[in-house]
């Protein structure tokens, strides 16, 4: 269980809920820490909590039978995810890996389903969340099949900066080039070159361990010259 004040800090969706819903939510959440490089869960695990990233960076990924790694998304501080798996009560279809030391919020399934069945505000949030997720994964298919390396980097960063999914990020994100490469499925050298291309195009600014953007719309619409 966490305090009311803590809930409002770590869960932006809670700020528009009525007191009864907020009370139910805070009673159903615990926090847990994971070290960099550790698995939060593996493909096929039963991991029935609805989950938020309080602080850190998480990679949602899988590998084919042939060993090809596929990254679905990066999840920065403020991201909440896994609602589809909880709703369907099924094993996870992906690995969750902490790319840096990460602290997570875990909401138990009974609390999630109570909010799902009783809270109008919570359901409005879930609809927006699922709609954004759909657009994100449609973009992932385009990433894999059509885009050059700078465009793949731009799209991966755009997912992290998505103001609907990750409103706490704003226009600046602490992330290393190595982490960007891991999320984009590109080598460190290719990632470095691609970031320079994007910086020259004026859609990002790269400093040591930090990437900032001019606007999310410019980043998501980036096209190679």
N, C-alpha and C positions, 0 to 999 in steps of 0.2 A: 504494500500500500504506500502511496505517496501523498504529499500534502496538496491542498488546493493550489497554493502558490506555485509549487513545483509543476503541477499539471499544466498550468497556463504558460509556463516557461517552455516546456518541452513539447507541447501539443497545441499548435496554432488552431486546430479545428475545435478545441474545447472552449475557446473564448466566446463563441456565439451560442453555446448550449445553455438551457435553463438549469437552475441549481440542482434539481433532482438528477438530471442526466450527468452533470459534472460530478456529483457525489458518487454516483454509481461507477463512473469511469475511473476516478482516482483510486477507489477501493479495489479495482481489478488490475492495477498496473504495478509491476515491480521493475527494478533496474538491474542490469547485469553488465559486466565489463568483459571485453575480449582483447587479447593481445594482438599486435600486428602479425599478419600471416596465418592466424588461426581460422578454422572453419566454425562458423556459427551453426550451420547445419549442412548436411550433404544431400545430394540428389537421392530421393527415395526415403529420407527421414520423415518421421512424424514430428512436426514442429508446429503445434497448434495455436501458438500465440500470434495475435496481430502485433506488428512490430514497428517501432520507430527508432531512428538514429538520433540519439541525444547529442553525441559528439563523436566525430571520426569520419570514416569513409568505408563503405561496404561495396563489394562487387557481387553482382548477381550474374552467375555464369553456369555453363555446363560444358561437357566434352562429348563428342561423338564416339561411337564404337571404334572408329579409326584413330582416335586420339586428337582430333581437331578441336581446339578450344573455341568456344563462342561466348562472348560477353553480351548479356542482354541489357544491362544498365549499371550505372554507378549511382550510389545512394549516399548523398551528403548529409550533414547535420540538418535535422528538421524533416527528413523524409519519413513517411509512414507507408508501409507496404505489406503485401501478403494477404490482403483482404479476400482475393479470389480463392486462395488455398483454404482459408478458414471457412469461407462460405460453402465450399464444396467438400470440406472435411476429407481432404485427400493428402497423400504424402507430397512433399515438396518436389517440384519438377526441375530443380536447379540447385546449385551449390551457392551458399552465402559465405563470402570470405571477407574478413576484416583486413583491409589494406594498410591500416595503421591502427594504433591503439584506439579502441572504439567502445563507447558506452551505449547500451541499447535500453529501450523501454519495451516491456513485454506485457501486453494486455491478454488476459486469459480468455478462452473462447466463450464461456458463459456470459462474461461481461460484454464482449463484442456482440453476441447475439441478442442480449437484452437491448442494447443501444440500437441495433439493426431493426428490431421489432417495435421499439417504442419511441425512438427519438427522430423527429422530423429533421432537425438540424444536422444530426449525424448522417442521415440518409442523403441529404442534399450534398454534404461533403463527399460521401462515397460515390455518388453519381458523377460529380466533377472529376474525382480522382480516377475512376475507371475510364472515363472518356479520355482523359489525358494519357492514361496508360495505353489505350488503344492506338492513339496517334503516335505515341513513342515507339511502339513495337512495329507499326507499319513503316516508320522511318528506319527502323533497324534492318528490315528487309532491303530497303533501298540502299542503306549503308553498305551492306555486304555485297550487293550485286552491281551497283552503278557508280558509286562515288570514288573519286581519287583520295589520296591520303589526307591532304589538308581538309577536304570536305568531310571525311570521316571524323577527323579530330573536331571540326566545327560542330558536327551533329552530336558527337559524344558530349562536348562541353555544353551544348544547348540543352541536353537532357538534364545536366547537373544544375544549370541556371534556370530551369523551367520555373516561372514565378507561381504557377498554380500548384505544382507538386512540391516545390521546395522554396516557399516564400521567405524563409529565414536567410537564404543565401545572399540575396540582393545582387549587387553588381561586382562583387569581389569574392573570390574563393581561394582559400589556402589549399593548394594541391601541387604536388611535384610533377615534373615531366615524366618521371618513371611511373607514377600513378596514372597519368593521362594515357601513356602507352599501354599500360595493363588494361585500362577500360576500353581502349580503342582496338586492341589486338594488333598493335604495331610495335616495331622495334624502337629502342630508345633513339637511335640515329634518325630513323624516319620521322618519329614524333618531333624531334628537335627541329628538323628541316620544315616540317609542316607548320609548327607553331610560328616559325619565322615568316612563312608565307602569309599566315593569318594576321600576324602583327603588321606586316607591310601593307596588307589590305585594309587595315584600320579597324578590324572588328574585335581584336583583343589587345591587351597589353600584358606582357609577361615580365615579371620580376622574380627574384629568388623565392621560390616556393609559393608564389601567388599569381593567379590569373585574374584579370579584371576585364570587363566588357563595357562597350559604349552603350549597347542596348541589346536585349534578348532578341528582338525582332531582326536586327541586323545579323546577329549570329546565326539564327535559324534559317535565314534566307540566303546565307553566303553561297555564292557560286564561283567556281574558278574562272579566272579571266581568260 
